[in-house]
Amino acid sequence: MSEQKLAAELRTEFGKGYARRARMNNQIPAVIYGHGAEPIHVTLPAKATTLAVRTPNALLSLDINGEGHLALVKDVQRDAVKQIIEHIDLLTVRQGEKVTVDVPVHVEGETAPGTVHNLELTAVSVEAEATHLPETVSVSIEGRAAGEHILASDLALPKNVTLLTDAETLVVNISEATVVAEEEEAEAATEAEAEEAPAAEEAAAE
């Protein structure tokens, strides 16, 4: 994952009133914490930051009054209606430092004809270097048949990434398509009716 470079400004004002003024000025309030240091309160450029945090676990390289800070996006608070970003929590990190994050599971391929897949786990918890976090963990379902299961232990993780989610956790479940099953049941019922019809006619004739 590449670093997103942003210019941040220190802030000394707080509260909802200030936050509203900041957003009207195309800025997003944020706080940087971690490593036992005092929290650093900043504002970030709204447009560039909104683009940057589209990536899960985005890594930001911040310039605060000429001083560099490397920070990981931990929480993004959005307006429930407008979905604009209201506040961001950032975790300060260092080169080579390992952190724990949740990484989205990305499904690739198509299952066997007549089957469907259910993604039972949308993200897995992993430990990885803060500067080399995977954006997603991919899993192939190509040609998988009904009844097959993909567990967390089956996921192929990038180098130096450790799985923290229980290895036996179900990630993807492959099952028979409901439509196919219903069609088979309908066909079986039709065949049964067809077999019963001659017998009923014979009984009526007697």
CORDAWO-V951599 format. One record per backbone hydrogen bond with DSSP energy under -0.5 kcal/mol. NH is the residue of the N-H (numbers start at 0). CO is the residue of the C=O. E is the energy in kcal/mol with one decimal. If there is no record, write none. Layout:
nh: [NH/NH]
co: [CO/CO]
e: [E/E]
//
This chain:
nh: [3/4/5/7/7/8/10/18/19/20/21/22/23/24/25/26/27/28/29/30/31/32/33/36/39/40/41/41/42/43/44/45/48/49/50/51/52/53/54/57/59/59/60/61/61/62/63/63/64/64/66/68/70/70/71/72/73/73/74/76/76/77/78/82/85/86/87/88/89/90/91/91/92/96/98/100/100/102/102/103/104/105/106/107/111/114/115/117/119/119/120/123/125/126/127/129/131/132/136/138/140/142/143/146/147/149/150/151/152/153/154/155/156/160/161/163/164/168/170/171/172/173/174/174/176/180/181/182/183/184/185/186/187/188/189/190/191/192/193/194/195/196/197/198/199/200/201/202/203/204/205]
co: [58/2/60/5/62/42/40/14/15/16/17/18/19/20/22/21/43/85/41/87/39/89/36/33/31/38/29/39/8/27/6/25/44/45/46/47/48/50/51/54/57/70/3/59/68/5/61/66/7/62/63/61/59/68/90/57/71/88/88/74/86/75/83/78/76/76/28/74/30/71/32/89/69/93/127/98/125/100/123/134/121/136/104/138/143/111/174/172/117/170/170/102/100/161/98/96/128/129/103/105/107/109/140/173/144/171/148/168/166/150/151/137/154/157/126/124/124/165/149/149/117/147/115/172/113/176/177/178/179/180/181/182/183/184/185/186/187/188/189/190/191/192/193/194/195/196/197/198/199/200/201]
e: [-2.7/-0.6/-2.3/-0.5/-2.3/-2.1/-2.2/-2.2/-2.4/-2.0/-2.7/-2.3/-2.2/-1.2/-1.7/-2.2/-2.6/-0.5/-2.8/-1.9/-2.9/-2.3/-0.5/-1.6/-2.8/-0.6/-2.6/-0.5/-2.1/-2.3/-0.6/-2.3/-2.2/-2.6/-1.8/-2.0/-2.5/-1.0/-1.2/-1.0/-0.6/-3.4/-2.7/-0.8/-3.5/-2.2/-0.7/-3.1/-0.7/-0.7/-1.8/-2.4/-2.7/-0.6/-3.1/-2.6/-0.5/-2.5/-1.5/-0.5/-3.0/-0.5/-2.6/-1.9/-3.6/-1.5/-1.4/-2.8/-2.9/-3.0/-2.9/-0.6/-2.6/-1.9/-2.9/-0.5/-2.2/-0.5/-3.1/-0.6/-3.0/-2.7/-0.5/-2.7/-2.9/-1.4/-2.8/-2.5/-1.1/-2.1/-1.5/-2.4/-2.8/-2.5/-2.2/-3.4/-2.2/-0.5/-2.4/-2.4/-2.9/-3.1/-2.1/-2.9/-1.8/-2.7/-0.5/-2.1/-2.1/-1.6/-1.3/-0.6/-0.9/-1.4/-2.7/-3.0/-1.5/-2.0/-2.9/-1.8/-2.3/-2.6/-2.6/-0.5/-2.9/-2.1/-2.6/-2.3/-2.3/-2.1/-2.2/-2.5/-2.3/-2.1/-2.2/-2.4/-2.1/-2.2/-2.2/-2.1/-1.8/-1.7/-0.8/-0.8/-2.1/-2.1/-2.5/-2.1/-1.9/-2.0/-1.8]
//
